[in-house]
Amino acid sequence: KDWQKVWRSRLEKAGECLVKTWLEHQTYDDYWKHGSVTEDTSKVSIPVLAIGGWHDGYTNCALRMAQTLPKCQAIVGPWSHNWPDEAIPGPNIGFMDECLTWWDQHLKGVDRGYDQMPKVRWYLCNGVVPPGPSVVSWPGQWQAGDRSEGGDQQVYTLSDSHRMVKGNTGQGNTGQGNTSQGNTGLTSPVSVSFSGSAGLTCGEWLSFGAPDLPGDQRVTSQFQACWYSDVLETDLHIYGQPVLSLDCEVDQQTAQLYCGLCHVLPGGGARLLTYGLLNLNGLTSDRKVTPGKVYTVKVMLDAIGYTVPAGQSLQLVVSPGSFPTSWPSPVLTRLTLHSGTMTLPSVSVDKVQEEEIFTHTQPRLGPSKHVEVLRKATFDRNLSYGLSDNARCISTKSDDGCKYYPDVDTEIDEVNEDRYTITGDDPTSAVAFCSRSCLITYQAHTDNPIKTETITSSWMKSDENQFLLTNSLVTRLDGVDFFSKTWQETVPRNGI
């Protein structure tokens, strides 16, 4: 029975959800600085191999570390948040071989030529795939060099009639780059209000390769301010973080800014390539925005490596929020844009042989573990749009299935569900719900199986002043309640 005492002790001491702790630190304070490499990069003197993917949530830091850490190299593929030898989208690489070569060089002292490798090896996705929830393997090509972004810049100016004109007019405080004669910026401001529908075709922030990429942005762009470029005369190879510079104002003391860059395909459809978010309240010391005051801001979009083919065009979407990608501001907000430019880092394409930059170009995996599948894994992500109650809900159910591991006589059954709901354009109606269920049966094929069940349920809501959190933890042993607890907590909003 000792293991039961240990389990109960862990549940009592470590069962609390961390959402409250995170929300109590709504600014970049010591809590976050403690785990941030950027506070003192000189402390990281060891060699680092940083892995990222264009559909992962942590790729920006991998590219930054390649430039700021003294001994860092980065590999960025088209991948989601998974191992490079099995992640979707592909193509994949021989990650195990790459690790062995890296460890030979830096742990065994065997010269494998890794010190001569470029700082960054990255995949340039070819924009020939229509928008959809999944891409098995991106057409494209590997590139390599010592930079984490393209050395050239393409500048587009926001203009009238929803046009995004190539070149910089020098209008306002936002311009940079070369001036193009004859271009005109905005002659009158453009305003857009928060909409609960603006973010409904977003993808998962942290994709694990399931069919969870952003949908066709035509569905939601009607709820955002939009600008379109002319068709491109030549291929545009974007590499790095696009930057949107704006002169803007809002009508409330708390506000945010969302911007997305899309590829408009000639056959119809708009693919979301990357997006950026900015909390305008972070610009002021008192965490309050002055309504009606024009602020000059820059929004960094996530890094991408993507080719927009000649003859096709770009779309920029801007709005004061995009639920559920970001939690809505406390009151309905109207954003007004006075001028702006979008700067895209671009490169020329080199011909790179994969065999020259990777130890092994194809995945090589060890023997697979013997697993008996009792229920197949399934994944469903859906959008419901209430025609009677005006409620919109993005729901995800990730059923990992039920598997039996004969070498340890253990059966594992896991199901995860998430729901993000908002009613109309009311920001205080937003609700996030997450549940996790895990049933583990030890000694499954004996006369005395031990069944442990853990179920967590979490709700997050808010009003204009505070976040409202409810978290429950339920555990059962052989079908009998073992330990249960519910936390109901509030956290004041601080400029969010």
N, C-alpha and C positions, 0 to 999 in steps of 0.2 A: 504493500500500500504506500510505500514511500514516494513513488512517482506521482500518486494522486496529491500528496501534500505539496510536492514541488510544483505541480501544475496549478493548483489552487493559489499558491503563493505568487506565482508569476502573473496569474490573472488579476489578483488583487493589487499587485504593485505596478503592473505594466499594461493593464488592459485598457487604459484610458486613450481615447482618440486624440491625435495630435492637432486636429484642426483648430481647436481653441488656442493652443499655444502659438500656432502660426499666425492666427488672426490678431493675437495680442501684440504682434510685431509688424505693424503695417507700414513701417518705414525701414530703410536700410540701416539698422542699428547694430549693436554688438552681437546680437543673436545671430544675424546673418553673416556679419563680418568674420565671426569665429571660423566659419567653414569656407571662406572665400579665398581662392588662390590669389586673386588680384590685389589683396591687401599688401602682400609683400612677395613678389615673384622670386626674389633672390633666395628665399627659404627653400625653394624647390631646386635642389642641385642635382638630383638624380636624373637619369635619362627617362623620358616619358614617351610612350606611343599612344596618342589620343585617337580614338575611333569615333566617327560620327556618321550620320546619314541624313540626307536631305529631307526625309520624312520622320526624323527623330526630333525630340524636343530640346536636345542639348548640343546641337552641332556648332552654334556660334562660339561656345567656349572652347571647343576643340581647335577651331581655326585661330582664335585669339591666343591660345596657349602656344601654338606653333610659332607665333611671333614674339611672345613675351617671356616664355620660359627658356632658360639657357640651352637646354638639351632636349627639345621636344620636336617630334615629328607627328604629322596627322595624316590619317587616311579617312576620306569622306566619300562614301558610296551613295547610291540612290536608296539606301536601306531605311527601314523602320527601326524601332527600338529592339533590335535583336542581333544575334551574332552574324558577322559578315559572311559566314559560309552557309547560312540558311535563311537569312532575312529576305523578306519580300517588301518592296520590289527588288528583283535582281538587276544586273548579274551579280553573282557571288564570287568570292575569291577563296583561295586556300588559306584561311585564317589560322588554322593550326600550324601550318608550315611557316607562316609569317611570324607567329609567336615563337616557334622554336628557333628561327633565325635570329630574332631579336634577343632572346635569352642567351643563345650562344655568344652573341656579341657582347652583351652587357653583364651577364652573370658568370659565364665561363671564360671570358676573355679571348674567345676564338674570333679572329677577324673574318667576319662574313660580309664585309663591305657596307654595312648599314650606315656607317658614318658618312659615306659618300652618297647616300640616298637624298633626294630632294626633301625639303621640309614638309611639303604638302603633296599628296597624291589624291586626286579628286576626280569624280565622274561627272561628265557633261551630258545631261539628259537631252535627247533630241525631241523637240516639241511636235511629235507626230501622233501622239496618243490622245484621243478625245477624253474629256472629263468623265470620270467614273469612280466608283468606290475602291477599285483595286487595279493594280498593274502588276502582272506577274514578273515581267522583265522589261526594263526601260531600254529602248534603242538608244545608242549613244557611244561615247568613247572616253577612255581614261586620259587624264591630263596630269602633268607633274610640273612642279616648280617650287620656288622658295617664297612665293607670295600667298597671302590668304584672301586676296581679292584681285580683280582685274586691274591692270595698270591704266586702262583708258576709262573715260567717263562719257556717258550719253546723257544729256540733260534735256528734260522736257518741261515746258512751261504750261501751267493750267490756264486755259483761255476760255473765251465765250463759246456758247453753243456746244458745250460738253466736249470741246476739243483739247487735246494735249499736244502742244506744238513742239517739235524738236528745236532745241536751242533755248537760250536764256535771254529774256528781254532786259534783265537788270532791274525789273520792277520790284519794289519793296525791299525787304531785307533778306530775301530768301535765295537770291540768285547766286550761282557760281558756275564756272566753266566758260565756254566760248559763247560770244554773243552772235545771234543769228539775225541779220537785218530783216526787217519787215514783220517780225513776230509781234503779236500783241498778247498781253496777259488779260486778266479779268477786268472788264470795264465796270462791272457792278458785282457786289458780293453775292455769294451763293450760300444758301442756308439749308440745313437738313436737321430734322428732329430725330430723337431716338425712336426706334421701332423695335418691337419685340420680335419681328420677323426678319430683321437684318442678318442674323447669324445662323439661320436655320439650315443652311447648306454647308456649314463649316465641317471640317473633318475633325477627327480626334486629335487633341494637342499632342498626345504621345501615342502615335500609331505603333501597334505591335505586328503589323502586317496583315491583320484581318481586313476584310473589305470595309475600311473606315476612312478613306481619303475624302477630301472635299467633293461635293457634288457640283453640278452645273450652276455657276454663279448667276446665270440669267434669272433664276428663280427669285433671288434675293436682292439683286442690284437695283430693283425698282424702289427699294426702301433706303437707298444710299445715294449720296452725291457721286456722279460718275463722270469720268473723262476718258476719251478714246484717242489714241494716236492715229495718224495716217498709216496706211499699209507700209511696211518696211521695204526699203529698196534692196537691202542686203540682209543676210542672216545676222541676228543679234545674239551674241554669246554672252549671257550674263553670268558673272562669277563674283560672289561676295554679297555684301549687305546693301541693298538699295536704301536710299535716304530720301524721305519726303520732308521738305522744308516748307513751312506755312506761316502766314500771318493770319491769325484767327481770333475769334472771340466767342464767348458763350454767354448764356443768360442766367446761369446759376452759379452758386459758390462752389459746387462740386461737379467736376466734369472729367470726361475721358475722351480720347481720340483713337479711333480705329482706322487703319488704312490697309487696303489689300491691293496687290498687283496681280492682274489676271492676263492670261493669254487668250485672245479671241480667235477661235479657229474658223476657217472659211466655210466649213460645212455646217456651222452652227455650234454653239456651246462656248462657254468661257471657263477655263481652268484656273483656279486659284493657285498661283505659284508661291506666294509668300505673303505674310502680313506683319504688321507692327502695331503695338499698343503704347499709348502714353497717358499716364495719369497727370492731368494738368495741375492738380493740386500739389504735386511734387515740385512744381516750379517756385512755390512761395514758402517762406519760413513758417507762416502760420497755418499752412495747409488749407488755405481758402483762396479761391479764384475770385477776382473782381469782375462781376458781370459787366459787359460792355467794353471792357478794356481789351485792346488788341495785343496779343502775345505773339512773339516770334518763336517758333518751336521747330525742332527737328525730331523726326520719328525714324528710328532705325528698324528696318524690316529684317526678318530672318534671312540668313545667307542662303543662296541657291546657286546651283550650277545648271543652267538651262539655256537651250537654244530656241529662240523664236524665229521660225523660218521666214525668209523673204516673202513678201506678198501677204503677210498676215499682220495683225496689229495687237496693241496692248490696251488694257483697260485699267484705270485706277478707280477704286471705290473708297469713299471716306464717309464715316458716320460717327456719332458720339456714343459708341458702344456697339458690342456685337455679342449678345448672349447666345449660347453659354460659353463662348471663348473667354469672355470677361464678365464679371458680375456687374449688373447695371448700377449706375449712379443712383443716389437716393430719390431724386425727383426727375421728372421728365425734362430733358435737356435739349436745347436748340444750339447747334453749332453753326457759326457763320465764318466762311472762308473769304479772305480778301485777296490773297495772292498765294502762289505756291509754285514750287519746282520739284520734279522727281529726278534724282540722279541715280543712274544705273552703272555700276562697275562692269566693264566688259573686257573681253580678251580676244586675241586671235588664236585660232585653233592650231595646235601642234600635232604632228603625227607621232604618237607615242606607242611603242610596242609594249604590251602588257608584260611579256616575259622579261623585260628589262627593269621593270619597277616592282614586280612581285616575285616572291620565292616560288610560288606555285599559283597559277591562274585559276585552277579548278579546285573546288572544295575536296578535301580528303578527310573523312571522318573515321573514327574508330568503330569497333563493333557495336551495334546497337544493343541496348538493354532489352531483355525479353520482357515484353509487357502484353498482357491479355486485355483487349478492349471490350469491356462489358456494355458500354454505351458510348457511341461516337460523339466526338466534340462537335458543337455547332456554334455559329455566331450569327446574330441578327441585330441590325441597327435600323431603326425605323423612325419616321416622322409622322405624328398625328396632328391634324389641324381641325380643331373643334368648330364645326359650323353652327352649333347651338350655344356653346359657352365661350367661344373665341379663345380657347386655350390651345397653345401649341406645345408639343412635347417631343423631345428627342429621346428615344429609349434604346438602350443597348443591353442585350443579353448575351453573355459569353459563357456558354456551357462547356466546360473543359472535359465533360464526359466522365465516365466511371472506368477506372483502370485497376487491374490487379497485377501486383508485382510478386511473382512466385518466389523469387530469391529471398524475400523477407516476409512472405506470406501476409501482405498488406494490400488492402483495397482502399482507393482514394476516389472520392466523388466531390467535385467542386462546381459551383454555379455562381456567377457574378452578374449583378444587374445594376444598371444606372438609369436614372430618368432626370431630365432637365426640362422644367415646365415654366411657362410664362403665359399670362393671360393678357391679350391685347398688347397695348404699349405701356402698361403699368409696371414700372420698374420694381415696385415693392411686392409684386405678385410672383417674382421669380422664386423657384424652389429647386433645390438639388437634392436628389435622393440616391443613395448608394447602399447596396446590400451585398454581403459576401457569405456564402454558405460552404462549409467544408466538413465532410463526413469521412472520417478515417477509421477503418476497421483493422485492428491488429490481430494477429493470430487468426486470420480470417477463415482458414480451412481447418481449424481445430475444433474440439468440442467446447472450448471456452473462448470464443472470440471477444475482443474488447472493442466496443464501438464508442468513439468520441465524436461529438458533433459541436461545431462552433458556428454561430450565426451572428453577424454584425449588421446593424441597420443604422444609417446616418441620414439626418435631414438638416439642411441649411436653408434658412429663410432670412429676411431682413425687413425692417421698417426704415424710416428715414434716419433713425438715430443709432441703431444697433443691429448686430447680427444675432440671429436666434438659432441656437444649435441644440439638436437632440441626437444623442448617440446611445445605442443599446447594444449590449453584449450578452448573448445567451449561450451557455454551454451545457451539454448533456453527456452523461456517461451511461451507456447501455440503455438509452431511452429515458433516463431519469434526470431531472434538473440537477446540475452540478454546481454551477455558479452563474448568477445573472446580475446585471446592474444596468441602470439607465442614468445617463447624465443629461441634465437640461441646463444650458448655460447661455449667457449673453455676453457679447463683447461690443463695446462702443465703437462706432465707426470713426475713423480718423482721416478725413479727407479722401474717402473711398466710396 
